[in-house]
Amino acid sequence: MEHYQMSTGKYFYALGLSYKKADAEIRGHFSLDDNSKSALLNQAKVSGIESLIVTSTCNRTEIYGFAEHPYQLIQLLCDNTKGTVETFQEYAYIYKGREAISHLFRVGSGLDSQILGDFEIIGQLKKSANVSKKLELLNPFIERLVNSVIQASKRIKNETEISSGATSVSFASVQYILNTVQNVTNKNIVLFGTGKIGRNTCENLVKHTKNEQITLINRTKGKAEAIAGKFNLVVKDYANLQEEINEADILIVATGAQNPTVDKYLIQSKKDLLILDLSIPKNVDKNVSDLSNVKLIHLDDLSQITDKTLERRKQHIPLAESIIEDINSEFSAWLETRKFAPTIKALKHKLQDFKKAELDTQRKKITDFNEEQAELISNNIIQKITNHFAHHLKDDTFSTDESLELIKKVFQLEETTKHV
């Protein structure tokens, strides 16, 4: 079970790319929108992959799943993105077994986030698990693991100060604005894109800038209006994007397109314009930097910003790691019980065969054979025997592997090696 083998030749892997080694452009090549995620999952199902989840955020794109070889998962990713196997090999990482489990715990608990303590990824993991479950691509192993990571995330939020204050990319963008723009309360701000990052950025803008001159634009106007109503902000049609950009002092782009949604040709004004691109792949064409009045900042730049609260959060890493270790140990204990579940099931079936044969014999011998009573007594005995073996296998003083082999040998059991 060192590598958590699910069935013969299949192991648990975590693989992908993150901000640590791949810049925004490279991550953009491997980013997955909802349609490409769906295509990947359906392709996995057809190709015989039994269980996996897929996440893609501004910081990372990852696959967690079972396969005979990680290349099967890499190929799925490359087939459904602009990325290539060669690029993946240069910038990506692959974890197996225990390392893969530990990696998922760190990612879901905010310890591996681009900004320490950013827990937005946990929502992505929940959503990804639900999507895989609907497609019957979520086995008990990964489902239990994700639930354990969610539990660790909640405890770290409640029991440490690692996420004290706002720590997300959306907050970092607002913090950058506050630190670099004078009289921000009086500046015209345009927020283009009202997905999750856009919504969070909007909330932080209203809360921290005290600015009432914020305009929201989204391709689907209704989504922007739903957010604007909450904060009493202005919404403009997508058709007015160029006009609003040329009135803006600050443009925040949080669209989720696969290609740039803003380029230098939309900018006709000569006034100073700060553009923050919070999108992966990048949604602001780098040609805007040709304009002397434009300053372009991407989320990778924002993540380099440090402050006093970040240093304070780092002090809580050991406590967060101890919480992860605690819950990871519980998961490992559960996994051990799954290890011998097939053998116990096979043993029960064997005992049921014994029962059936014996009852058939007794029916022929006894004229007033009590069928109901015989069934009840024999079933109770079978349950007691299987419980006894299960308790023995849970006992740390005995070698589980040796005990399993002995039980299989004595009862001549045939059972699969499927553990999860």
One Martini backbone bead per residue (centre of mass of N, CA, C, O) as a GRO file, in nm:
protein
  420
    1MET     BB    1   0.050   0.067   0.003
    2GLU     BB    2   0.263   0.288  -0.052
    3HIS     BB    3   0.104   0.377  -0.347
    4TYR     BB    4  -0.189   0.311  -0.365
    5GLN     BB    5  -0.326   0.052  -0.480
    6MET     BB    6  -0.615  -0.029  -0.655
    7SER     BB    7  -0.505  -0.200  -0.892
    8THR     BB    8  -0.345  -0.365  -1.102
    9GLY     BB    9  -0.102  -0.121  -1.180
   10LYS     BB   10  -0.245   0.107  -0.999
   11TYR     BB   11  -0.195   0.457  -0.918
   12PHE     BB   12  -0.143   0.741  -0.725
   13TYR     BB   13  -0.171   1.076  -0.864
   14ALA     BB   14   0.009   1.395  -0.888
   15LEU     BB   15  -0.036   1.653  -1.141
   16GLY     BB   16   0.141   1.955  -1.271
   17LEU     BB   17   0.107   2.316  -1.256
   18SER     BB   18   0.278   2.606  -1.119
   19TYR     BB   19   0.405   2.906  -1.002
   20LYS     BB   20   0.692   2.792  -0.916
   21LYS     BB   21   0.777   2.724  -1.243
   22ALA     BB   22   0.531   2.852  -1.393
   23ASP     BB   23   0.427   3.084  -1.574
   24ALA     BB   24   0.154   3.237  -1.700
   25GLU     BB   25   0.194   3.141  -1.990
   26ILE     BB   26   0.228   2.839  -1.933
   27ARG     BB   27  -0.032   2.800  -1.767
   28GLY     BB   28  -0.218   2.886  -2.003
   29HIS     BB   29  -0.166   2.628  -2.182
   30PHE     BB   30  -0.302   2.442  -1.924
   31SER     BB   31  -0.570   2.552  -1.914
   32LEU     BB   32  -0.916   2.504  -1.784
   33ASP     BB   33  -1.220   2.498  -1.876
   34ASP     BB   34  -1.525   2.363  -1.856
   35ASN     BB   35  -1.516   2.222  -2.134
   36SER     BB   36  -1.228   2.088  -2.108
   37LYS     BB   37  -1.291   1.929  -1.855
   38SER     BB   38  -1.519   1.759  -1.971
   39ALA     BB   39  -1.350   1.633  -2.197
   40LEU     BB   40  -1.141   1.498  -2.016
   41LEU     BB   41  -1.331   1.317  -1.850
   42ASN     BB   42  -1.454   1.163  -2.093
   43GLN     BB   43  -1.185   1.052  -2.194
   44ALA     BB   44  -1.113   0.896  -1.940
   45LYS     BB   45  -1.351   0.702  -1.946
   46VAL     BB   46  -1.286   0.574  -2.226
   47SER     BB   47  -0.969   0.500  -2.138
   48GLY     BB   48  -1.003   0.367  -1.825
   49ILE     BB   49  -1.034   0.573  -1.614
   50GLU     BB   50  -1.168   0.550  -1.281
   51SER     BB   51  -1.016   0.805  -1.121
   52LEU     BB   52  -1.072   1.171  -1.105
   53ILE     BB   53  -0.940   1.507  -1.068
   54VAL     BB   54  -0.989   1.860  -1.173
   55THR     BB   55  -0.780   2.156  -1.171
   56SER     BB   56  -0.823   2.525  -1.246
   57THR     BB   57  -0.622   2.805  -1.192
   58CYS     BB   58  -0.420   3.078  -1.165
   59ASN     BB   59  -0.187   2.885  -1.020
   60ARG     BB   60  -0.317   2.600  -1.134
   61THR     BB   61  -0.281   2.263  -1.280
   62GLU     BB   62  -0.461   1.954  -1.190
   63ILE     BB   63  -0.416   1.594  -1.135
   64TYR     BB   64  -0.613   1.339  -0.969
   65GLY     BB   65  -0.514   0.987  -0.997
   66PHE     BB   66  -0.555   0.676  -1.160
   67ALA     BB   67  -0.271   0.479  -1.290
   68GLU     BB   68  -0.026   0.305  -1.451
   69HIS     BB   69   0.067   0.590  -1.578
   70PRO     BB   70   0.122   0.927  -1.591
   71TYR     BB   71   0.095   0.965  -1.902
   72GLN     BB   72  -0.212   0.935  -1.917
   73LEU     BB   73  -0.263   1.213  -1.774
   74ILE     BB   74  -0.091   1.395  -1.950
   75GLN     BB   75  -0.241   1.341  -2.216
   76LEU     BB   76  -0.511   1.454  -2.127
   77LEU     BB   77  -0.411   1.743  -2.086
   78CYS     BB   78  -0.288   1.793  -2.375
   79ASP     BB   79  -0.552   1.723  -2.541
   80ASN     BB   80  -0.715   1.983  -2.369
   81THR     BB   81  -0.478   2.174  -2.455
   82LYS     BB   82  -0.191   2.374  -2.548
   83GLY     BB   83  -0.016   2.169  -2.440
   84THR     BB   84   0.287   1.983  -2.400
   85VAL     BB   85   0.487   1.730  -2.312
   86GLU     BB   86   0.753   1.886  -2.317
   87THR     BB   87   0.661   2.119  -2.132
   88PHE     BB   88   0.575   1.952  -1.895
   89GLN     BB   89   0.857   1.824  -1.833
   90GLU     BB   90   0.986   2.110  -1.764
   91TYR     BB   91   0.741   2.236  -1.545
   92ALA     BB   92   0.651   1.993  -1.390
   93TYR     BB   93   0.479   1.757  -1.168
   94ILE     BB   94   0.522   1.435  -0.984
   95TYR     BB   95   0.315   1.235  -0.776
   96LYS     BB   96   0.327   0.949  -0.542
   97GLY     BB   97   0.117   0.859  -0.321
   98ARG     BB   98   0.208   1.003  -0.040
   99GLU     BB   99   0.298   1.262  -0.190
  100ALA     BB  100   0.023   1.320  -0.320
  101ILE     BB  101  -0.134   1.354  -0.058
  102SER     BB  102   0.037   1.581   0.069
  103HIS     BB  103  -0.007   1.783  -0.157
  104LEU     BB  104  -0.315   1.813  -0.130
  105PHE     BB  105  -0.313   1.919   0.159
  106ARG     BB  106  -0.146   2.180   0.099
  107VAL     BB  107  -0.328   2.302  -0.111
  108GLY     BB  108  -0.608   2.294   0.056
  109SER     BB  109  -0.453   2.464   0.311
  110GLY     BB  110  -0.267   2.713   0.183
  111LEU     BB  111   0.056   2.626   0.172
  112ASP     BB  112   0.069   2.635  -0.173
  113SER     BB  113   0.013   2.916  -0.220
  114GLN     BB  114   0.094   3.213  -0.360
  115ILE     BB  115  -0.074   3.306  -0.110
  116LEU     BB  116  -0.061   3.271   0.201
  117GLY     BB  117  -0.384   3.144   0.292
  118ASP     BB  118  -0.522   3.068   0.030
  119PHE     BB  119  -0.860   2.906   0.007
  120GLU     BB  120  -0.994   2.890  -0.286
  121ILE     BB  121  -0.922   2.593  -0.374
  122ILE     BB  122  -1.133   2.428  -0.207
  123GLY     BB  123  -1.373   2.492  -0.392
  124GLN     BB  124  -1.255   2.351  -0.641
  125LEU     BB  125  -1.236   2.067  -0.520
  126LYS     BB  126  -1.531   2.025  -0.464
  127LYS     BB  127  -1.631   2.065  -0.753
  128SER     BB  128  -1.457   1.845  -0.886
  129ALA     BB  129  -1.571   1.606  -0.723
  130ASN     BB  130  -1.868   1.639  -0.813
  131VAL     BB  131  -1.822   1.600  -1.114
  132SER     BB  132  -1.693   1.316  -1.097
  133LYS     BB  133  -1.930   1.178  -0.953
  134LYS     BB  134  -2.143   1.217  -1.180
  135LEU     BB  135  -1.934   1.040  -1.377
  136GLU     BB  136  -1.809   0.803  -1.215
  137LEU     BB  137  -1.491   0.931  -1.109
  138LEU     BB  138  -1.531   0.850  -0.784
  139ASN     BB  139  -1.371   0.705  -0.550
  140PRO     BB  140  -1.333   0.640  -0.217
  141PHE     BB  141  -1.050   0.751  -0.193
  142ILE     BB  142  -1.084   1.043  -0.311
  143GLU     BB  143  -1.329   1.122  -0.147
  144ARG     BB  144  -1.196   1.093   0.132
  145LEU     BB  145  -0.955   1.280   0.079
  146VAL     BB  146  -1.110   1.541   0.023
  147ASN     BB  147  -1.259   1.545   0.297
  148SER     BB  148  -0.995   1.566   0.462
  149VAL     BB  149  -0.898   1.834   0.341
  150ILE     BB  150  -1.142   1.998   0.428
  151GLN     BB  151  -1.101   1.951   0.729
  152ALA     BB  152  -0.821   2.081   0.746
  153SER     BB  153  -0.901   2.360   0.643
  154LYS     BB  154  -1.100   2.429   0.871
  155ARG     BB  155  -0.903   2.401   1.109
  156ILE     BB  156  -0.695   2.612   1.014
  157LYS     BB  157  -0.890   2.850   1.016
  158ASN     BB  158  -0.981   2.812   1.329
  159GLU     BB  159  -0.672   2.745   1.473
  160THR     BB  160  -0.547   2.972   1.294
  161GLU     BB  161  -0.363   3.271   1.135
  162ILE     BB  162  -0.300   3.210   0.823
  163SER     BB  163  -0.582   3.387   0.730
  164SER     BB  164  -0.535   3.661   0.824
  165GLY     BB  165  -0.708   3.822   0.659
  166ALA     BB  166  -0.651   3.894   0.340
  167THR     BB  167  -0.499   3.654   0.075
  168SER     BB  168  -0.577   3.706  -0.201
  169VAL     BB  169  -0.551   3.815  -0.516
  170SER     BB  170  -0.777   4.024  -0.488
  171PHE     BB  171  -0.643   4.168  -0.250
  172ALA     BB  172  -0.364   4.227  -0.372
  173SER     BB  173  -0.471   4.426  -0.583
  174VAL     BB  174  -0.580   4.634  -0.382
  175GLN     BB  175  -0.318   4.678  -0.229
  176TYR     BB  176  -0.165   4.789  -0.467
  177ILE     BB  177  -0.341   5.033  -0.518
  178LEU     BB  178  -0.304   5.164  -0.234
  179ASN     BB  179   0.023   5.181  -0.266
  180THR     BB  180   0.024   5.345  -0.577
  181VAL     BB  181  -0.245   5.518  -0.546
  182GLN     BB  182  -0.359   5.826  -0.546
  183ASN     BB  183  -0.666   5.907  -0.466
  184VAL     BB  184  -0.856   5.646  -0.510
  185THR     BB  185  -1.146   5.756  -0.447
  186ASN     BB  186  -1.130   5.943  -0.736
  187LYS     BB  187  -1.119   5.703  -0.920
  188ASN     BB  188  -1.157   5.532  -1.218
  189ILE     BB  189  -1.313   5.209  -1.210
  190VAL     BB  190  -1.266   4.903  -1.398
  191LEU     BB  191  -1.451   4.595  -1.410
  192PHE     BB  192  -1.357   4.306  -1.602
  193GLY     BB  193  -1.524   4.068  -1.474
  194THR     BB  194  -1.761   3.840  -1.270
  195GLY     BB  195  -1.633   3.627  -1.136
  196LYS     BB  196  -1.487   3.519  -0.864
  197ILE     BB  197  -1.253   3.724  -0.870
  198GLY     BB  198  -1.427   3.968  -0.940
  199ARG     BB  199  -1.608   3.962  -0.690
  200ASN     BB  200  -1.382   3.983  -0.477
  201THR     BB  201  -1.262   4.245  -0.582
  202CYS     BB  202  -1.509   4.420  -0.550
  203GLU     BB  203  -1.537   4.390  -0.244
  204ASN     BB  204  -1.250   4.508  -0.179
  205LEU     BB  205  -1.288   4.781  -0.311
  206VAL     BB  206  -1.524   4.883  -0.141
  207LYS     BB  207  -1.395   4.837   0.143
  208HIS     BB  208  -1.090   4.989   0.091
  209THR     BB  209  -1.145   5.259  -0.106
  210LYS     BB  210  -1.425   5.418  -0.103
  211ASN     BB  211  -1.532   5.376  -0.394
  212GLU     BB  212  -1.805   5.504  -0.626
  213GLN     BB  213  -1.636   5.465  -0.925
  214ILE     BB  214  -1.753   5.172  -1.015
  215THR     BB  215  -1.730   4.965  -1.305
  216LEU     BB  216  -1.923   4.711  -1.460
  217ILE     BB  217  -1.816   4.435  -1.682
  218ASN     BB  218  -1.999   4.194  -1.886
  219ARG     BB  219  -2.104   3.981  -2.115
  220THR     BB  220  -2.301   3.912  -1.882
  221LYS     BB  221  -2.493   4.144  -1.741
  222GLY     BB  222  -2.646   4.000  -1.508
  223LYS     BB  223  -2.396   3.936  -1.332
  224ALA     BB  224  -2.317   4.231  -1.278
  225GLU     BB  225  -2.592   4.323  -1.154
  226ALA     BB  226  -2.586   4.138  -0.903
  227ILE     BB  227  -2.335   4.282  -0.780
  228ALA     BB  228  -2.412   4.584  -0.798
  229GLY     BB  229  -2.663   4.573  -0.610
  230LYS     BB  230  -2.501   4.518  -0.347
  231PHE     BB  231  -2.308   4.806  -0.402
  232ASN     BB  232  -2.412   5.033  -0.586
  233LEU     BB  233  -2.330   5.001  -0.896
  234VAL     BB  234  -2.210   5.029  -1.214
  235VAL     BB  235  -2.346   4.926  -1.536
  236LYS     BB  236  -2.211   4.808  -1.846
  237ASP     BB  237  -2.188   4.736  -2.154
  238TYR     BB  238  -1.983   4.562  -2.358
  239ALA     BB  239  -1.997   4.780  -2.590
  240ASN     BB  240  -1.858   5.002  -2.371
  241LEU     BB  241  -1.561   4.927  -2.309
  242GLN     BB  242  -1.382   5.136  -2.455
  243GLU     BB  243  -1.504   5.388  -2.330
  244GLU     BB  244  -1.440   5.310  -2.029
  245ILE     BB  245  -1.134   5.279  -2.054
  246ASN     BB  246  -1.091   5.590  -2.145
  247GLU     BB  247  -1.202   5.681  -1.842
  248ALA     BB  248  -0.988   5.532  -1.693
  249ASP     BB  249  -0.741   5.465  -1.429
  250ILE     BB  250  -0.856   5.171  -1.367
  251LEU     BB  251  -0.794   4.826  -1.479
  252ILE     BB  252  -0.976   4.523  -1.426
  253VAL     BB  253  -0.894   4.186  -1.528
  254ALA     BB  254  -1.138   3.889  -1.491
  255THR     BB  255  -1.133   3.701  -1.719
  256GLY     BB  256  -1.197   3.358  -1.891
  257ALA     BB  257  -1.027   3.355  -2.137
  258GLN     BB  258  -0.809   3.213  -2.392
  259ASN     BB  259  -0.796   3.514  -2.486
  260PRO     BB  260  -0.754   3.825  -2.534
  261THR     BB  261  -0.968   4.119  -2.429
  262VAL     BB  262  -0.712   4.318  -2.423
  263ASP     BB  263  -0.577   4.595  -2.608
  264LYS     BB  264  -0.425   4.878  -2.743
  265TYR     BB  265  -0.676   4.945  -2.939
  266LEU     BB  266  -0.870   5.032  -2.693
  267ILE     BB  267  -0.652   5.265  -2.639
  268GLN     BB  268  -0.685   5.629  -2.672
  269SER     BB  269  -0.587   5.743  -2.430
  270LYS     BB  270  -0.334   5.956  -2.248
  271LYS     BB  271  -0.389   5.867  -1.984
  272ASP     BB  272  -0.332   5.722  -1.706
  273LEU     BB  273  -0.297   5.349  -1.684
  274LEU     BB  274  -0.402   5.089  -1.478
  275ILE     BB  275  -0.332   4.735  -1.519
  276LEU     BB  276  -0.503   4.441  -1.402
  277ASP     BB  277  -0.418   4.095  -1.441
  278LEU     BB  278  -0.628   3.807  -1.320
  279SER     BB  279  -0.553   3.603  -1.557
  280ILE     BB  280  -0.596   3.249  -1.672
  281PRO     BB  281  -0.499   3.336  -1.910
  282LYS     BB  282  -0.397   3.603  -2.040
  283ASN     BB  283  -0.620   3.902  -2.109
  284VAL     BB  284  -0.369   4.090  -2.164
  285ASP     BB  285  -0.200   4.231  -2.392
  286LYS     BB  286   0.138   4.312  -2.413
  287ASN     BB  287   0.096   4.566  -2.611
  288VAL     BB  288   0.018   4.782  -2.392
  289SER     BB  289   0.329   4.848  -2.327
  290ASP     BB  290   0.364   5.048  -2.575
  291LEU     BB  291   0.225   5.239  -2.384
  292SER     BB  292   0.332   5.504  -2.187
  293ASN     BB  293   0.048   5.529  -2.005
  294VAL     BB  294   0.092   5.220  -1.935
  295LYS     BB  295   0.035   4.987  -1.659
  296LEU     BB  296   0.132   4.644  -1.618
  297ILE     BB  297  -0.028   4.394  -1.404
  298HIS     BB  298   0.022   4.081  -1.272
  299LEU     BB  299  -0.043   3.830  -1.052
  300ASP     BB  300   0.259   3.750  -1.023
  301ASP     BB  301   0.336   4.028  -0.910
  302LEU     BB  302   0.146   4.034  -0.659
  303SER     BB  303   0.272   3.780  -0.506
  304GLN     BB  304   0.538   3.951  -0.415
  305ILE     BB  305   0.383   4.079  -0.204
  306THR     BB  306   0.468   4.203   0.115
  307ASP     BB  307   0.385   4.180   0.466
  308LYS     BB  308   0.330   4.165   0.797
  309THR     BB  309   0.103   3.949   0.790
  310LEU     BB  310   0.265   3.733   0.640
  311GLU     BB  311   0.477   3.688   0.860
  312ARG     BB  312   0.268   3.601   1.072
  313ARG     BB  313   0.161   3.353   0.924
  314LYS     BB  314   0.425   3.180   0.921
  315GLN     BB  315   0.407   3.104   1.230
  316HIS     BB  316   0.153   2.888   1.158
  317ILE     BB  317   0.265   2.644   1.000
  318PRO     BB  318   0.323   2.421   1.213
  319LEU     BB  319   0.026   2.392   1.304
  320ALA     BB  320  -0.088   2.320   1.027
  321GLU     BB  321   0.088   2.064   0.989
  322SER     BB  322  -0.025   1.911   1.238
  323ILE     BB  323  -0.313   1.891   1.132
  324ILE     BB  324  -0.248   1.735   0.878
  325GLU     BB  325  -0.118   1.491   1.019
  326ASP     BB  326  -0.367   1.405   1.176
  327ILE     BB  327  -0.563   1.359   0.928
  328ASN     BB  328  -0.375   1.177   0.764
  329SER     BB  329  -0.376   0.948   0.972
  330GLU     BB  330  -0.677   0.887   0.949
  331PHE     BB  331  -0.668   0.812   0.652
  332SER     BB  332  -0.464   0.579   0.680
  333ALA     BB  333  -0.640   0.407   0.866
  334TRP     BB  334  -0.870   0.371   0.667
  335LEU     BB  335  -0.696   0.241   0.444
  336GLU     BB  336  -0.625  -0.017   0.596
  337THR     BB  337  -0.917  -0.126   0.602
  338ARG     BB  338  -0.939  -0.141   0.285
  339LYS     BB  339  -0.724  -0.358   0.239
  340PHE     BB  340  -0.913  -0.605   0.380
  341ALA     BB  341  -1.205  -0.599   0.261
  342PRO     BB  342  -1.193  -0.815   0.029
  343THR     BB  343  -1.128  -1.055   0.214
  344ILE     BB  344  -1.378  -1.040   0.395
  345LYS     BB  345  -1.578  -1.069   0.164
  346ALA     BB  346  -1.475  -1.343   0.063
  347LEU     BB  347  -1.519  -1.491   0.329
  348LYS     BB  348  -1.824  -1.451   0.345
  349HIS     BB  349  -1.887  -1.604   0.083
  350LYS     BB  350  -1.767  -1.874   0.175
  351LEU     BB  351  -1.956  -1.909   0.423
  352GLN     BB  352  -2.215  -1.904   0.256
  353ASP     BB  353  -2.151  -2.164   0.106
  354PHE     BB  354  -2.141  -2.346   0.352
  355LYS     BB  355  -2.428  -2.290   0.445
  356LYS     BB  356  -2.581  -2.386   0.196
  357ALA     BB  357  -2.476  -2.679   0.201
  358GLU     BB  358  -2.572  -2.748   0.491
  359LEU     BB  359  -2.875  -2.686   0.457
  360ASP     BB  360  -2.926  -2.890   0.234
  361THR     BB  361  -2.855  -3.134   0.408
  362GLN     BB  362  -3.061  -3.084   0.649
  363ARG     BB  363  -3.324  -3.099   0.484
  364LYS     BB  364  -3.294  -3.407   0.420
  365LYS     BB  365  -3.281  -3.504   0.729
  366ILE     BB  366  -3.510  -3.296   0.818
  367THR     BB  367  -3.850  -3.272   0.830
  368ASP     BB  368  -3.876  -3.006   1.047
  369PHE     BB  369  -3.727  -2.777   0.913
  370ASN     BB  370  -3.600  -2.457   1.023
  371GLU     BB  371  -3.536  -2.210   0.817
  372GLU     BB  372  -3.533  -1.940   0.976
  373GLN     BB  373  -3.349  -2.029   1.212
  374ALA     BB  374  -3.105  -2.121   1.046
  375GLU     BB  375  -3.047  -1.852   0.913
  376LEU     BB  376  -3.002  -1.683   1.166
  377ILE     BB  377  -2.773  -1.844   1.299
  378SER     BB  378  -2.569  -1.855   1.059
  379ASN     BB  379  -2.545  -1.548   1.016
  380ASN     BB  380  -2.436  -1.482   1.299
  381ILE     BB  381  -2.181  -1.654   1.276
  382ILE     BB  382  -2.059  -1.517   1.029
  383GLN     BB  383  -2.036  -1.234   1.157
  384LYS     BB  384  -1.850  -1.316   1.392
  385ILE     BB  385  -1.615  -1.421   1.223
  386THR     BB  386  -1.558  -1.164   1.051
  387ASN     BB  387  -1.514  -0.976   1.294
  388HIS     BB  388  -1.274  -1.126   1.411
  389PHE     BB  389  -1.086  -1.084   1.167
  390ALA     BB  390  -1.100  -0.777   1.156
  391HIS     BB  391  -0.976  -0.725   1.439
  392HIS     BB  392  -0.711  -0.865   1.379
  393LEU     BB  393  -0.623  -0.676   1.134
  394LYS     BB  394  -0.622  -0.410   1.325
  395ASP     BB  395  -0.389  -0.526   1.473
  396ASP     BB  396  -0.061  -0.408   1.523
  397THR     BB  397   0.079  -0.690   1.627
  398PHE     BB  398   0.018  -0.766   1.332
  399SER     BB  399   0.058  -0.882   1.015
  400THR     BB  400  -0.145  -0.809   0.763
  401ASP     BB  401  -0.025  -0.955   0.517
  402GLU     BB  402   0.008  -1.234   0.650
  403SER     BB  403  -0.287  -1.270   0.734
  404LEU     BB  404  -0.414  -1.254   0.455
  405GLU     BB  405  -0.264  -1.495   0.331
  406LEU     BB  406  -0.369  -1.708   0.533
  407ILE     BB  407  -0.672  -1.675   0.482
  408LYS     BB  408  -0.663  -1.740   0.180
  409LYS     BB  409  -0.538  -2.022   0.213
  410VAL     BB  410  -0.738  -2.164   0.408
  411PHE     BB  411  -1.009  -2.065   0.224
  412GLN     BB  412  -0.958  -2.031  -0.074
  413LEU     BB  413  -0.934  -1.738  -0.193
  414GLU     BB  414  -1.101  -1.516  -0.436
  415GLU     BB  415  -0.964  -1.190  -0.490
  416THR     BB  416  -0.927  -0.883  -0.540
  417THR     BB  417  -0.699  -0.587  -0.531
  418LYS     BB  418  -0.926  -0.397  -0.459
  419HIS     BB  419  -0.910  -0.120  -0.217
  420VAL     BB  420  -1.125   0.139  -0.316
   0.00000   0.00000   0.00000
